[in-house]
Amino acid sequence: MSAVPTGRFAPSPTGDLHLGNLRTALLAWLWSRHDHGGFLVRMEDLDRVTSSREHEDRQLRDLAAIGLDWDAPPVRQSERFDLYADALADLSARQLVYRCYCSRREIAEAASAPHGRPGRYPGTCRNLSARERTNRERSGRPAALRLRADATSVSVDDLILGHVCDVADDVVLCRNDGVPAYQLAVVVDDASQGVEVVVRGDDLAPSTPAQVILQRLLGLPTPAYAHVPLVVSERGTRLAKRDGAVTLADRVRAGDTPLDVVTWLLRSSGQPTPATDDRTVSLNDLINDAAGVFDHSAIPRIPIVLTDGELGRPLPR
């Protein structure tokens, strides 16, 4: 990694950003700006059914409203299919991809069986014979394309989680409807955009080993990873609309200003903020000062819990 890292925030434009998303975006921005590095926004809109330009526009407005900027126009994964196709063709030519006919239900049932591992592909289609593949294709079941990861063990020195060692999963590279999958797209995009530090929620940490394997197979650099704990409801679940005032617009209606929201985001991340009664600080001054003194070692290593009561009133100051 160079002395001046480029970071990114890559949301899926399927709805409004909530406090957890905004916190991750702010931390990614601070991480890069602290070292005077670049910062990019990428829209992970592979699923054109759930993604929309309306959601994209609102997300970008919210990021700007909390003081974030970026150094190039946001790119959309939906406009980069040719890059993913080239990478997939490279892997396929080296027999590192196989066809998978499993339904989500079959995968879930296999993972929940004795000795199964939740969230992992059980390898059902990894070594099918030619006859078995023909029978599945005759049934009319469309096939996805999976990485042949061969249960390779991968070690990563995560900047938040520390040293992590896990086995790479046979992740989907192309869905059964022909749409490139997240795991392939994110690896290709981070490399092509020169991303050197990936700050994202720790719910994505389990995908890192497969992404590192893909980077190695495609001859791409591996960025530094920092997986930050999530903001969750009092039920321990990721924030959602049903939890109450979780978006920036919700918080403003509840009596907060964008400055209040950013102050809470910084405090919940262990970063210094002005005195609670100092209302003379501007939003831009606040986040620029925060970038100057940013300390990633102060980020809490446990989820930040917002209770229903806290979501129903202005955020703690």
C-alpha positions in Angstrom: 0.0 0.0 0.0 1.3 3.5 -0.8 1.8 6.2 1.7 -1.3 7.9 0.6 -4.1 5.3 0.5 -7.3 5.5 -1.6 -10.4 4.5 0.3 -14.0 4.0 -0.8 -17.6 3.6 0.3 -19.7 1.3 -1.8 -23.4 1.1 -0.8 -26.2 -0.7 -2.6 -28.7 1.9 -3.8 -31.7 -0.1 -2.6 -33.0 2.3 0.1 -32.0 5.2 2.3 -28.7 5.0 4.3 -29.2 4.4 8.0 -27.0 5.4 10.9 -24.8 2.3 10.6 -24.2 3.0 6.9 -23.4 6.6 7.6 -21.0 5.7 10.3 -19.1 3.3 8.1 -19.0 5.9 5.3 -17.6 8.5 7.7 -15.0 6.1 9.1 -13.9 5.2 5.5 -13.6 8.9 4.7 -11.7 9.7 7.8 -9.3 6.8 7.3 -8.3 8.1 3.9 -8.4 11.8 4.5 -6.3 11.5 7.7 -3.4 10.5 5.4 -4.5 13.0 2.7 -5.5 10.1 0.5 -8.2 9.8 -2.1 -11.8 8.8 -1.5 -14.3 7.3 -3.9 -18.0 6.3 -3.9 -19.1 3.3 -5.9 -22.7 2.2 -6.3 -23.1 -1.6 -6.1 -26.3 -1.7 -8.2 -25.9 -5.2 -9.7 -29.5 -6.0 -9.0 -31.5 -3.7 -11.2 -34.7 -4.9 -9.6 -34.0 -3.6 -6.1 -31.6 -0.7 -7.1 -32.8 2.6 -8.4 -31.3 6.0 -9.4 -33.7 7.6 -6.9 -32.1 5.7 -4.0 -28.7 6.5 -5.4 -29.4 10.2 -5.5 -30.8 10.2 -2.0 -27.7 8.3 -0.7 -25.3 10.8 -2.3 -27.3 13.7 -0.9 -27.1 12.2 2.6 -23.3 11.6 2.3 -22.8 15.2 1.2 -25.2 16.4 4.0 -22.9 14.9 6.6 -19.9 16.7 5.0 -18.3 13.9 3.0 -16.8 14.6 -0.5 -15.2 12.3 -3.1 -12.6 12.7 -5.7 -14.3 11.4 -8.8 -17.9 10.9 -10.0 -19.4 7.7 -8.5 -19.3 4.7 -10.7 -22.0 2.1 -11.0 -21.4 -1.6 -11.2 -24.2 -2.0 -13.6 -22.1 -0.2 -16.2 -19.0 -2.3 -15.7 -20.2 -5.8 -16.7 -17.5 -6.1 -19.4 -14.8 -5.9 -16.8 -16.4 -8.7 -14.8 -16.9 -10.8 -17.9 -13.2 -10.6 -18.7 -12.2 -11.7 -15.2 -14.8 -14.5 -15.3 -13.5 -15.7 -18.7 -9.9 -15.7 -17.3 -10.9 -17.9 -14.4 -13.0 -20.2 -16.5 -10.2 -20.7 -19.0 -8.1 -22.0 -16.1 -10.9 -24.3 -14.9 -11.3 -22.4 -11.7 -15.0 -22.1 -12.1 -17.8 -24.7 -12.0 -21.5 -24.8 -12.6 -23.8 -24.9 -9.6 -27.4 -26.0 -9.9 -28.4 -25.7 -6.2 -31.3 -23.7 -5.0 -31.0 -21.4 -2.0 -33.3 -23.8 -0.1 -31.0 -26.8 -0.8 -27.9 -24.9 0.3 -29.6 -23.7 3.5 -30.8 -27.3 4.3 -27.3 -28.7 3.7 -25.7 -26.0 5.9 -28.1 -26.7 8.7 -27.5 -30.4 8.7 -25.0 -32.1 11.1 -21.4 -31.0 10.3 -22.8 -28.3 8.0 -21.5 -24.8 8.3 -24.1 -21.9 8.1 -23.4 -19.5 5.3 -21.0 -21.9 3.5 -21.6 -23.6 0.3 -21.5 -27.4 1.0 -19.8 -28.3 -2.3 -22.8 -30.2 -3.7 -22.0 -29.4 -7.4 -18.2 -29.1 -7.1 -17.3 -32.5 -8.5 -20.4 -33.5 -10.6 -19.9 -36.1 -13.3 -20.8 -35.2 -16.9 -23.9 -37.4 -16.6 -25.0 -35.6 -13.3 -24.5 -32.2 -15.0 -26.5 -33.3 -18.0 -29.4 -34.5 -15.8 -29.5 -31.3 -14.0 -29.5 -29.2 -17.2 -32.3 -31.4 -18.6 -34.4 -30.6 -15.6 -34.4 -26.9 -16.8 -32.6 -25.7 -13.6 -30.4 -22.7 -14.5 -26.8 -22.8 -13.2 -24.8 -20.2 -11.3 -21.0 -20.1 -11.6 -18.9 -20.7 -8.5 -15.2 -20.3 -7.7 -13.3 -23.5 -7.2 -11.6 -22.2 -4.0 -10.5 -25.7 -2.9 -11.0 -24.9 0.8 -7.8 -22.8 0.7 -6.9 -21.3 4.1 -6.3 -17.5 4.0 -4.8 -15.3 6.7 -5.6 -11.6 6.8 -4.2 -9.0 9.2 -7.3 -6.9 9.6 -6.8 -3.4 10.9 -9.7 -3.7 13.3 -10.2 -7.4 13.9 -6.5 -8.3 14.0 -5.1 -11.5 12.6 -7.8 -13.6 11.0 -7.4 -17.0 9.4 -10.3 -18.7 7.7 -11.1 -21.0 4.7 -12.2 -19.5 1.5 -15.7 -20.5 0.4 -16.8 -21.5 -3.2 -18.5 -18.2 -3.7 -20.9 -17.4 -6.6 -19.2 -15.4 -9.3 -22.1 -15.2 -11.7 -25.8 -15.7 -10.7 -28.0 -18.1 -12.5 -29.7 -15.2 -14.4 -26.3 -14.2 -15.9 -25.7 -11.2 -13.6 -22.2 -10.9 -12.2 -22.1 -11.5 -8.4 -20.9 -9.2 -5.7 -17.7 -11.2 -4.8 -16.3 -11.0 -8.3 -17.4 -7.4 -8.9 -16.0 -6.0 -5.7 -12.6 -7.5 -6.3 -12.4 -6.3 -9.9 -13.6 -2.8 -8.9 -11.3 -2.3 -6.0 -8.3 -3.2 -8.2 -9.4 -1.2 -11.2 -10.1 1.9 -9.1 -6.9 1.7 -7.1 -8.5 1.2 -3.8 -5.9 0.4 -1.1 -7.9 0.4 2.1 -11.3 -1.1 2.5 -13.3 0.0 5.5 -16.6 -1.8 5.7 -19.0 -3.4 8.2 -17.8 -6.5 10.0 -20.8 -8.5 8.6 -18.7 -8.6 5.4 -15.6 -10.0 7.1 -16.5 -13.7 6.2 -16.3 -12.8 2.5 -12.7 -11.6 2.8 -10.9 -15.0 2.3 -12.7 -15.7 -1.0 -11.9 -12.2 -2.2 -8.3 -12.5 -1.3 -8.1 -15.8 -3.3 -9.8 -14.1 -6.3 -7.2 -11.3 -6.1 -4.4 -13.8 -6.1 -5.8 -15.8 -9.0 -6.4 -12.7 -11.1 -3.0 -11.2 -10.3 -4.6 -8.2 -8.5 -3.3 -6.4 -5.4 -4.9 -7.1 -2.0 -5.9 -3.9 -0.2 -5.7 -3.4 3.6 -9.0 -4.4 5.3 -10.7 -2.8 8.3 -14.0 -4.3 9.3 -15.8 -2.1 11.8 -18.5 -3.3 14.2 -22.1 -2.5 13.2 -24.7 -0.2 14.7 -27.5 -2.5 15.8 -30.9 -2.3 17.4 -31.5 -3.4 21.0 -32.5 -6.8 19.5 -29.0 -7.2 18.1 -30.1 -6.8 14.5 -28.8 -4.4 11.9 -30.8 -1.2 11.8 -33.8 -1.1 9.6 -36.9 1.1 9.1 -38.9 -0.9 11.6 -36.5 0.2 14.3 -37.6 3.8 14.2 -35.7 7.0 13.3 -32.6 5.4 11.6 -32.0 7.5 8.5 -30.7 11.1 8.3 -34.1 12.4 7.3 -35.6 10.5 10.3 -33.1 12.0 12.6 -33.8 15.6 11.4 -37.5 15.0 12.0 -36.7 13.8 15.5 -34.9 17.1 16.2 -31.3 16.4 15.2 -29.2 18.5 12.8 -26.7 16.9 10.5 -24.0 18.3 12.9 -25.7 16.4 15.8 -25.7 13.2 13.8 -22.0 13.5 12.8 -21.1 14.3 16.4 -22.8 11.1 17.5 -21.2 9.1 14.7 -17.7 10.4 15.8 -18.4 9.7 19.5 -19.7 6.2 18.8 -16.5 5.6 16.9 -14.2 6.7 19.8 -13.2 9.9 18.1 -12.9 13.3 19.9 -15.6 15.9 19.4 -16.2 19.5 20.7 -17.8 20.1 24.0 -21.5 19.4 24.0 -22.5 23.0 24.5 -20.3 24.3 21.7 -22.7 25.1 19.0 -20.3 27.4 17.0 -18.5 24.6 15.3 -19.4 24.1 11.6 -20.0 20.7 10.1 -17.0 21.1 7.7 -14.7 22.2 10.6 -15.9 19.2 12.7 -15.1 16.5 10.2 -11.9 18.1 8.9 -10.7 18.4 12.4 -11.7 14.8 13.0 -9.7 13.7 10.0 -6.6 15.4 11.4 -6.7 13.6 14.7 -8.4 10.3 13.5 -7.3 7.3 15.5 -8.5 4.0 14.2 -7.2 2.2 17.3 -10.0 4.0 19.3 -12.8 2.5 17.3 -14.8 0.2 19.6 -14.5 -3.5 18.8 -18.1 -4.3 19.8 -21.4 -3.3 18.1 -22.9 0.0 19.0 -26.4 -0.6 20.3 -29.2 2.0 19.8 -32.2 1.3 21.9 -35.8 1.9 20.8 -35.9 4.8 23.4 -32.8 6.4 22.0 -34.1 6.1 18.4 -37.3 7.9 19.5 -35.6 11.1 20.7 -32.6 13.3 19.7 -29.3 11.5 19.7 -27.1 11.7 22.9 -24.9 14.8 22.7 
